């Protein structure tokens, strides 16, 4: 994970040479690549929750489709990376000097899939935010934090794609500065944004979301509290 990555690279500061040997890097990257997956799921959830709060008509995707489509792509991408990592590990275990091109290419394909998926999601996010911009005044801080977090994840994914392209002995893989800044610190910031801007302050509770969804098809109004009245897929009369 991000903290694991940051900690591992910080420990190496004690070494006279600021260069990672190959084996620790392989061990580190095996659990580091899937690290942002749960954060991405949280971001998918935020978009779905905002769609429920403000209206399905603002988004081409329903909340359910948003989660199912992008979580499925993430699962496939992680599986591909795991297969690639397994190929690399088996080749090195059998012959330490063997060619790992196939495994590296498979891993790069999985990382690239995550990059394409997050880019596509960013398009749907921007589409929703633009169309619902007049309704998102109360959630402005959450929208900004989520956008910045997505940007940090995208930058990290680009770094990982370039890193895989250079293979295990490349400049990006063997030098701690790149790993610390472009991997660990980026993920710490991406997660830390949601500790400062806590999504629970801006999103409806699970119970209220279910009530909104249950009345959406009937177009009926449901009272959520003294300052919240929901009609259909959108919130009306909500104080800010």
C-alpha positions as protocol buffer text, in pm:
chain_id: "A"
residue {
  index: 1
  type: UNK
  ca { x: 0 y: 0 z: 0 }
}
residue {
  index: 2
  type: UNK
  ca { x: 94 y: 366 z: -14 }
}
residue {
  index: 3
  type: UNK
  ca { x: 222 y: 386 z: 344 }
}
residue {
  index: 4
  type: UNK
  ca { x: 415 y: 62 z: 295 }
}
residue {
  index: 5
  type: UNK
  ca { x: 573 y: 210 z: -17 }
}
residue {
  index: 6
  type: UNK
  ca { x: 660 y: 535 z: 158 }
}
residue {
  index: 7
  type: UNK
  ca { x: 801 y: 357 z: 462 }
}
residue {
  index: 8
  type: UNK
  ca { x: 1012 y: 118 z: 256 }
}
residue {
  index: 9
  type: UNK
  ca { x: 1162 y: 397 z: 52 }
}
residue {
  index: 10
  type: UNK
  ca { x: 1225 y: 608 z: 364 }
}
residue {
  index: 11
  type: UNK
  ca { x: 1417 y: 324 z: 530 }
}
residue {
  index: 12
  type: UNK
  ca { x: 1653 y: 308 z: 235 }
}
residue {
  index: 13
  type: UNK
  ca { x: 1765 y: 665 z: 315 }
}
residue {
  index: 14
  type: UNK
  ca { x: 1990 y: 504 z: 574 }
}
residue {
  index: 15
  type: UNK
  ca { x: 2179 y: 325 z: 299 }
}
residue {
  index: 16
  type: UNK
  ca { x: 2481 y: 498 z: 145 }
}
residue {
  index: 17
  type: UNK
  ca { x: 2354 y: 436 z: -207 }
}
residue {
  index: 18
  type: UNK
  ca { x: 2004 y: 565 z: -283 }
}
residue {
  index: 19
  type: UNK
  ca { x: 1932 y: 273 z: -514 }
}
residue {
  index: 20
  type: UNK
  ca { x: 1698 y: -23 z: -463 }
}
residue {
  index: 21
  type: UNK
  ca { x: 1824 y: -374 z: -534 }
}
residue {
  index: 22
  type: UNK
  ca { x: 1593 y: -571 z: -764 }
}
residue {
  index: 23
  type: UNK
  ca { x: 1457 y: -830 z: -520 }
}
residue {
  index: 24
  type: UNK
  ca { x: 1313 y: -591 z: -256 }
}
residue {
  index: 25
  type: UNK
  ca { x: 1159 y: -390 z: -540 }
}
residue {
  index: 26
  type: UNK
  ca { x: 983 y: -698 z: -673 }
}
residue {
  index: 27
  type: UNK
  ca { x: 847 y: -778 z: -327 }
}
residue {
  index: 28
  type: UNK
  ca { x: 735 y: -419 z: -275 }
}
residue {
  index: 29
  type: UNK
  ca { x: 560 y: -384 z: -610 }
}
residue {
  index: 30
  type: UNK
  ca { x: 364 y: -708 z: -558 }
}
residue {
  index: 31
  type: UNK
  ca { x: 144 y: -541 z: -294 }
}
residue {
  index: 32
  type: UNK
  ca { x: 194 y: -181 z: -403 }
}
residue {
  index: 33
  type: UNK
  ca { x: 21 y: -193 z: -743 }
}
residue {
  index: 34
  type: UNK
  ca { x: -326 y: -287 z: -609 }
}
residue {
  index: 35
  type: UNK
  ca { x: -303 y: -27 z: -330 }
}
residue {
  index: 36
  type: UNK
  ca { x: -533 y: 243 z: -478 }
}
residue {
  index: 37
  type: UNK
  ca { x: -812 y: -1 z: -569 }
}
residue {
  index: 38
  type: UNK
  ca { x: -1013 y: 58 z: -253 }
}
residue {
  index: 39
  type: UNK
  ca { x: -966 y: 432 z: -290 }
}
residue {
  index: 40
  type: UNK
  ca { x: -1095 y: 412 z: -648 }
}
residue {
  index: 41
  type: UNK
  ca { x: -1400 y: 218 z: -527 }
}
residue {
  index: 42
  type: UNK
  ca { x: -1466 y: 496 z: -275 }
}
residue {
  index: 43
  type: UNK
  ca { x: -1447 y: 752 z: -556 }
}
residue {
  index: 44
  type: UNK
  ca { x: -1691 y: 547 z: -766 }
}
residue {
  index: 45
  type: UNK
  ca { x: -1924 y: 541 z: -466 }
}
residue {
  index: 46
  type: UNK
  ca { x: -1902 y: 918 z: -425 }
}
residue {
  index: 47
  type: UNK
  ca { x: -2013 y: 972 z: -785 }
}
residue {
  index: 48
  type: UNK
  ca { x: -2300 y: 725 z: -741 }
}
residue {
  index: 49
  type: UNK
  ca { x: -2412 y: 895 z: -420 }
}
residue {
  index: 50
  type: UNK
  ca { x: -2406 y: 1239 z: -582 }
}
residue {
  index: 51
  type: UNK
  ca { x: -2609 y: 1105 z: -875 }
}
residue {
  index: 52
  type: UNK
  ca { x: -2872 y: 978 z: -630 }
}
residue {
  index: 53
  type: UNK
  ca { x: -2878 y: 1309 z: -443 }
}
residue {
  index: 54
  type: UNK
  ca { x: -2907 y: 1537 z: -744 }
}
residue {
  index: 55
  type: UNK
  ca { x: -3066 y: 1336 z: -1021 }
}
residue {
  index: 56
  type: UNK
  ca { x: -3005 y: 1054 z: -1266 }
}
residue {
  index: 57
  type: UNK
  ca { x: -3065 y: 1295 z: -1555 }
}
residue {
  index: 58
  type: UNK
  ca { x: -2728 y: 1460 z: -1485 }
}
residue {
  index: 59
  type: UNK
  ca { x: -2532 y: 1142 z: -1561 }
}
residue {
  index: 60
  type: UNK
  ca { x: -2529 y: 893 z: -1852 }
}
residue {
  index: 61
  type: UNK
  ca { x: -2455 y: 616 z: -1597 }
}
residue {
  index: 62
  type: UNK
  ca { x: -2674 y: 502 z: -1312 }
}
residue {
  index: 63
  type: UNK
  ca { x: -2506 y: 461 z: -970 }
}
residue {
  index: 64
  type: UNK
  ca { x: -2525 y: 82 z: -1001 }
}
residue {
  index: 65
  type: UNK
  ca { x: -2375 y: 75 z: -1350 }
}
residue {
  index: 66
  type: UNK
  ca { x: -2098 y: 309 z: -1239 }
}
residue {
  index: 67
  type: UNK
  ca { x: -1990 y: 72 z: -961 }
}
residue {
  index: 68
  type: UNK
  ca { x: -2034 y: -251 z: -1158 }
}
residue {
  index: 69
  type: UNK
  ca { x: -1854 y: -136 z: -1474 }
}
residue {
  index: 70
  type: UNK
  ca { x: -1549 y: 23 z: -1314 }
}
residue {
  index: 71
  type: UNK
  ca { x: -1510 y: -229 z: -1032 }
}
residue {
  index: 72
  type: UNK
  ca { x: -1518 y: -507 z: -1291 }
}
residue {
  index: 73
  type: UNK
  ca { x: -1249 y: -336 z: -1498 }
}
residue {
  index: 74
  type: UNK
  ca { x: -1036 y: -288 z: -1186 }
}
residue {
  index: 75
  type: UNK
  ca { x: -1074 y: -655 z: -1094 }
}
residue {
  index: 76
  type: UNK
  ca { x: -967 y: -761 z: -1442 }
}
residue {
  index: 77
  type: UNK
  ca { x: -672 y: -521 z: -1439 }
}
residue {
  index: 78
  type: UNK
  ca { x: -550 y: -646 z: -1099 }
}
residue {
  index: 79
  type: UNK
  ca { x: -587 y: -1007 z: -1213 }
}
residue {
  index: 80
  type: UNK
  ca { x: -380 y: -935 z: -1523 }
}
residue {
  index: 81
  type: UNK
  ca { x: -112 y: -770 z: -1311 }
}
residue {
  index: 82
  type: UNK
  ca { x: -109 y: -1070 z: -1077 }
}
residue {
  index: 83
  type: UNK
  ca { x: -66 y: -1306 z: -1371 }
}
residue {
  index: 84
  type: UNK
  ca { x: 221 y: -1095 z: -1502 }
}
residue {
  index: 85
  type: UNK
  ca { x: 384 y: -1084 z: -1161 }
}
residue {
  index: 86
  type: UNK
  ca { x: 350 y: -1461 z: -1131 }
}
residue {
  index: 87
  type: UNK
  ca { x: 518 y: -1509 z: -1468 }
}
residue {
  index: 88
  type: UNK
  ca { x: 806 y: -1283 z: -1369 }
}
residue {
  index: 89
  type: UNK
  ca { x: 850 y: -1454 z: -1032 }
}
residue {
  index: 90
  type: UNK
  ca { x: 844 y: -1805 z: -1181 }
}
residue {
  index: 91
  type: UNK
  ca { x: 1096 y: -1711 z: -1450 }
}
residue {
  index: 92
  type: UNK
  ca { x: 1336 y: -1553 z: -1199 }
}
residue {
  index: 93
  type: UNK
  ca { x: 1295 y: -1841 z: -955 }
}
residue {
  index: 94
  type: UNK
  ca { x: 1386 y: -2093 z: -1223 }
}
residue {
  index: 95
  type: UNK
  ca { x: 1661 y: -1894 z: -1394 }
}
residue {
  index: 96
  type: UNK
  ca { x: 1769 y: -1572 z: -1216 }
}
residue {
  index: 97
  type: UNK
  ca { x: 1912 y: -1434 z: -1540 }
}
residue {
  index: 98
  type: UNK
  ca { x: 1617 y: -1539 z: -1759 }
}
residue {
  index: 99
  type: UNK
  ca { x: 1421 y: -1306 z: -1984 }
}
residue {
  index: 100
  type: UNK
  ca { x: 1114 y: -1163 z: -1806 }
}
residue {
  index: 101
  type: UNK
  ca { x: 980 y: -973 z: -2106 }
}
residue {
  index: 102
  type: UNK
  ca { x: 652 y: -1168 z: -2124 }
}
residue {
  index: 103
  type: UNK
  ca { x: 565 y: -1118 z: -1759 }
}
residue {
  index: 104
  type: UNK
  ca { x: 659 y: -750 z: -1766 }
}
residue {
  index: 105
  type: UNK
  ca { x: 442 y: -694 z: -2074 }
}
residue {
  index: 106
  type: UNK
  ca { x: 146 y: -865 z: -1906 }
}
residue {
  index: 107
  type: UNK
  ca { x: 189 y: -649 z: -1595 }
}
residue {
  index: 108
  type: UNK
  ca { x: 216 y: -338 z: -1811 }
}
residue {
  index: 109
  type: UNK
  ca { x: -109 y: -435 z: -1983 }
}
residue {
  index: 110
  type: UNK
  ca { x: -286 y: -454 z: -1647 }
}
residue {
  index: 111
  type: UNK
  ca { x: -147 y: -118 z: -1534 }
}
residue {
  index: 112
  type: UNK
  ca { x: -241 y: 42 z: -1866 }
}
residue {
  index: 113
  type: UNK
  ca { x: -594 y: -96 z: -1829 }
}
residue {
  index: 114
  type: UNK
  ca { x: -624 y: 79 z: -1493 }
}
residue {
  index: 115
  type: UNK
  ca { x: -500 y: 403 z: -1648 }
}
residue {
  index: 116
  type: UNK
  ca { x: -754 y: 384 z: -1931 }
}
residue {
  index: 117
  type: UNK
  ca { x: -1032 y: 294 z: -1685 }
}
residue {
  index: 118
  type: UNK
  ca { x: -956 y: 587 z: -1453 }
}
residue {
  index: 119
  type: UNK
  ca { x: -935 y: 823 z: -1750 }
}
residue {
  index: 120
  type: UNK
  ca { x: -1276 y: 705 z: -1870 }
}
residue {
  index: 121
  type: UNK
  ca { x: -1422 y: 745 z: -1522 }
}
residue {
  index: 122
  type: UNK
  ca { x: -1277 y: 1096 z: -1502 }
}
residue {
  index: 123
  type: UNK
  ca { x: -1473 y: 1177 z: -1819 }
}
residue {
  index: 124
  type: UNK
  ca { x: -1802 y: 1062 z: -1662 }
}
residue {
  index: 125
  type: UNK
  ca { x: -1714 y: 1249 z: -1341 }
}
residue {
  index: 126
  type: UNK
  ca { x: -1644 y: 1572 z: -1530 }
}
residue {
  index: 127
  type: UNK
  ca { x: -1964 y: 1526 z: -1734 }
}
residue {
  index: 128
  type: UNK
  ca { x: -2174 y: 1494 z: -1418 }
}
residue {
  index: 129
  type: UNK
  ca { x: -2002 y: 1780 z: -1234 }
}
residue {
  index: 130
  type: UNK
  ca { x: -2044 y: 2014 z: -1531 }
}
residue {
  index: 131
  type: UNK
  ca { x: -2411 y: 1935 z: -1582 }
}
residue {
  index: 132
  type: UNK
  ca { x: -2496 y: 1946 z: -1211 }
}
residue {
  index: 133
  type: UNK
  ca { x: -2268 y: 2240 z: -1127 }
}
residue {
  index: 134
  type: UNK
  ca { x: -2555 y: 2461 z: -1014 }
}
residue {
  index: 135
  type: UNK
  ca { x: -2672 y: 2188 z: -772 }
}
residue {
  index: 136
  type: UNK
  ca { x: -2332 y: 2108 z: -624 }
}
residue {
  index: 137
  type: UNK
  ca { x: -2271 y: 2427 z: -428 }
}
residue {
  index: 138
  type: UNK
  ca { x: -2297 y: 2253 z: -92 }
}
residue {
  index: 139
  type: UNK
  ca { x: -2068 y: 1970 z: -206 }
}
residue {
  index: 140
  type: UNK
  ca { x: -1811 y: 2198 z: -370 }
}
residue {
  index: 141
  type: UNK
  ca { x: -1533 y: 2097 z: -130 }
}
residue {
  index: 142
  type: UNK
  ca { x: -1607 y: 1727 z: -182 }
}
residue {
  index: 143
  type: UNK
  ca { x: -1608 y: 1768 z: -560 }
}
residue {
  index: 144
  type: UNK
  ca { x: -1273 y: 1948 z: -548 }
}
residue {
  index: 145
  type: UNK
  ca { x: -1116 y: 1689 z: -316 }
}
residue {
  index: 146
  type: UNK
  ca { x: -1242 y: 1401 z: -529 }
}
residue {
  index: 147
  type: UNK
  ca { x: -1114 y: 1564 z: -848 }
}
residue {
  index: 148
  type: UNK
  ca { x: -770 y: 1621 z: -697 }
}
residue {
  index: 149
  type: UNK
  ca { x: -757 y: 1265 z: -566 }
}
residue {
  index: 150
  type: UNK
  ca { x: -841 y: 1129 z: -912 }
}
residue {
  index: 151
  type: UNK
  ca { x: -571 y: 1348 z: -1065 }
}
residue {
  index: 152
  type: UNK
  ca { x: -312 y: 1211 z: -821 }
}
residue {
  index: 153
  type: UNK
  ca { x: -416 y: 854 z: -902 }
}
residue {
  index: 154
  type: UNK
  ca { x: -388 y: 925 z: -1275 }
}
residue {
  index: 155
  type: UNK
  ca { x: -38 y: 1070 z: -1234 }
}
residue {
  index: 156
  type: UNK
  ca { x: 65 y: 763 z: -1032 }
}
residue {
  index: 157
  type: UNK
  ca { x: -76 y: 531 z: -1298 }
}
residue {
  index: 158
  type: UNK
  ca { x: 121 y: 714 z: -1567 }
}
residue {
  index: 159
  type: UNK
  ca { x: 435 y: 673 z: -1357 }
}
residue {
  index: 160
  type: UNK
  ca { x: 370 y: 299 z: -1319 }
}
residue {
  index: 161
  type: UNK
  ca { x: 320 y: 257 z: -1694 }
}
residue {
  index: 162
  type: UNK
  ca { x: 652 y: 430 z: -1763 }
}
residue {
  index: 163
  type: UNK
  ca { x: 816 y: 229 z: -1487 }
}
residue {
  index: 164
  type: UNK
  ca { x: 698 y: -100 z: -1635 }
}
residue {
  index: 165
  type: UNK
  ca { x: 824 y: 11 z: -1975 }
}
residue {
  index: 166
  type: UNK
  ca { x: 1176 y: 50 z: -1831 }
}
residue {
  index: 167
  type: UNK
  ca { x: 1157 y: -295 z: -1668 }
}
residue {
  index: 168
  type: UNK
  ca { x: 1315 y: -392 z: -1336 }
}
residue {
  index: 169
  type: UNK
  ca { x: 1655 y: -231 z: -1382 }
}
residue {
  index: 170
  type: UNK
  ca { x: 1526 y: 100 z: -1517 }
}
residue {
  index: 171
  type: UNK
  ca { x: 1584 y: 442 z: -1366 }
}
residue {
  index: 172
  type: UNK
  ca { x: 1229 y: 473 z: -1230 }
}
residue {
  index: 173
  type: UNK
  ca { x: 1235 y: 132 z: -1062 }
}
residue {
  index: 174
  type: UNK
  ca { x: 1577 y: 143 z: -898 }
}
residue {
  index: 175
  type: UNK
  ca { x: 1585 y: 496 z: -754 }
}
residue {
  index: 176
  type: UNK
  ca { x: 1398 y: 576 z: -437 }
}
residue {
  index: 177
  type: UNK
  ca { x: 1322 y: 939 z: -517 }
}
residue {
  index: 178
  type: UNK
  ca { x: 1080 y: 847 z: -795 }
}
residue {
  index: 179
  type: UNK
  ca { x: 916 y: 576 z: -585 }
}
residue {
  index: 180
  type: UNK
  ca { x: 877 y: 807 z: -285 }
}
residue {
  index: 181
  type: UNK
  ca { x: 738 y: 1108 z: -473 }
}
residue {
  index: 182
  type: UNK
  ca { x: 545 y: 953 z: -762 }
}
residue {
  index: 183
  type: UNK
  ca { x: 410 y: 653 z: -573 }
}
residue {
  index: 184
  type: UNK
  ca { x: 405 y: 681 z: -196 }
}
residue {
  index: 185
  type: UNK
  ca { x: 354 y: 1054 z: -145 }
}
residue {
  index: 186
  type: UNK
  ca { x: 94 y: 1080 z: -422 }
}
residue {
  index: 187
  type: UNK
  ca { x: -115 y: 806 z: -260 }
}
residue {
  index: 188
  type: UNK
  ca { x: -78 y: 953 z: 89 }
}
residue {
  index: 189
  type: UNK
  ca { x: -209 y: 1285 z: -45 }
}
residue {
  index: 190
  type: UNK
  ca { x: -489 y: 1116 z: -242 }
}
residue {
  index: 191
  type: UNK
  ca { x: -612 y: 941 z: 72 }
}
residue {
  index: 192
  type: UNK
  ca { x: -540 y: 1233 z: 304 }
}
residue {
  index: 193
  type: UNK
  ca { x: -770 y: 1463 z: 107 }
}
residue {
  index: 194
  type: UNK
  ca { x: -1068 y: 1261 z: 230 }
}
residue {
  index: 195
  type: UNK
  ca { x: -953 y: 1290 z: 591 }
}
residue {
  index: 196
  type: UNK
  ca { x: -972 y: 1666 z: 555 }
}
residue {
  index: 197
  type: UNK
  ca { x: -1288 y: 1673 z: 340 }
}
residue {
  index: 198
  type: UNK
  ca { x: -1482 y: 1384 z: 490 }
}
residue {
  index: 199
  type: UNK
  ca { x: -1742 y: 1257 z: 237 }
}
residue {
  index: 200
  type: UNK
  ca { x: -1990 y: 1169 z: 513 }
}
residue {
  index: 201
  type: UNK
  ca { x: -2050 y: 1538 z: 576 }
}
residue {
  index: 202
  type: UNK
  ca { x: -2183 y: 1587 z: 224 }
}
residue {
  index: 203
  type: UNK
  ca { x: -2354 y: 1259 z: 130 }
}
residue {
  index: 204
  type: UNK
  ca { x: -2685 y: 1115 z: 238 }
}
residue {
  index: 205
  type: UNK
  ca { x: -2684 y: 819 z: 472 }
}
residue {
  index: 206
  type: UNK
  ca { x: -2733 y: 470 z: 330 }
}
residue {
  index: 207
  type: UNK
  ca { x: -3086 y: 462 z: 471 }
}
residue {
  index: 208
  type: UNK
  ca { x: -3181 y: 791 z: 307 }
}
residue {
  index: 209
  type: UNK
  ca { x: -3028 y: 681 z: -24 }
}
residue {
  index: 210
  type: UNK
  ca { x: -3240 y: 366 z: -22 }
}
residue {
  index: 211
  type: UNK
  ca { x: -3550 y: 574 z: 47 }
}
residue {
  index: 212
  type: UNK
  ca { x: -3467 y: 808 z: -239 }
}
residue {
  index: 213
  type: UNK
  ca { x: -3410 y: 517 z: -479 }
}
residue {
  index: 214
  type: UNK
  ca { x: -3732 y: 345 z: -370 }
}
residue {
  index: 215
  type: UNK
  ca { x: -3936 y: 655 z: -456 }
}
residue {
  index: 216
  type: UNK
  ca { x: -3746 y: 757 z: -770 }
}
residue {
  index: 217
  type: UNK
  ca { x: -3951 y: 550 z: -1013 }
}
residue {
  index: 218
  type: UNK
  ca { x: -4281 y: 668 z: -863 }
}
residue {
  index: 219
  type: UNK
  ca { x: -4180 y: 1035 z: -869 }
}
residue {
  index: 220
  type: UNK
  ca { x: -4305 y: 1077 z: -513 }
}
residue {
  index: 221
  type: UNK
  ca { x: -4159 y: 1308 z: -253 }
}
residue {
  index: 222
  type: UNK
  ca { x: -3995 y: 1169 z: 60 }
}
residue {
  index: 223
  type: UNK
  ca { x: -3913 y: 1374 z: 370 }
}
residue {
  index: 224
  type: UNK
  ca { x: -3562 y: 1304 z: 497 }
}
residue {
  index: 225
  type: UNK
  ca { x: -3554 y: 1560 z: 774 }
}
residue {
  index: 226
  type: UNK
  ca { x: -3653 y: 1915 z: 860 }
}
residue {
  index: 227
  type: UNK
  ca { x: -3428 y: 2055 z: 584 }
}
residue {
  index: 228
  type: UNK
  ca { x: -3434 y: 1776 z: 323 }
}
residue {
  index: 229
  type: UNK
  ca { x: -3712 y: 1688 z: 85 }
}
residue {
  index: 230
  type: UNK
  ca { x: -3644 y: 1455 z: -206 }
}
residue {
  index: 231
  type: UNK
  ca { x: -3859 y: 1423 z: -515 }
}
residue {
  index: 232
  type: UNK
  ca { x: -3772 y: 1157 z: -768 }
}
residue {
  index: 233
  type: UNK
  ca { x: -3396 y: 1143 z: -818 }
}
residue {
  index: 234
  type: UNK
  ca { x: -3320 y: 1494 z: -696 }
}
residue {
  index: 235
  type: UNK
  ca { x: -3314 y: 1687 z: -372 }
}
residue {
  index: 236
  type: UNK
  ca { x: -3546 y: 1985 z: -345 }
}
residue {
  index: 237
  type: UNK
  ca { x: -3570 y: 2237 z: -66 }
}
residue {
  index: 238
  type: UNK
  ca { x: -3246 y: 2132 z: 95 }
}
residue {
  index: 239
  type: UNK
  ca { x: -3087 y: 2402 z: 305 }
}
residue {
  index: 240
  type: UNK
  ca { x: -2718 y: 2469 z: 252 }
}
